Amino acid sequence: MSGLGDKVKGKVNEVKGSAKESYGRETGNDEIAAEGQMDQAKGKGQGVVGEVKEAAHDIKDKVSH
């Protein structure tokens, strides 16, 4: 997957996780709230992976030119 793809997927997971966490808190469902927090953390990680991939690609382009 490309860096941009990872960043987009990460952002989707962050938004989904935020919604889950809010829903869990509003309904008193700690399990759902915790799942939401995990989804957000996963999304942030995916975003970092995307950033690293893009940076590596940029470096590769500069070295090959």
Secondary structure as UniProt FT lines:
FT   HELIX           3..27
FT   HELIX           30..64
//
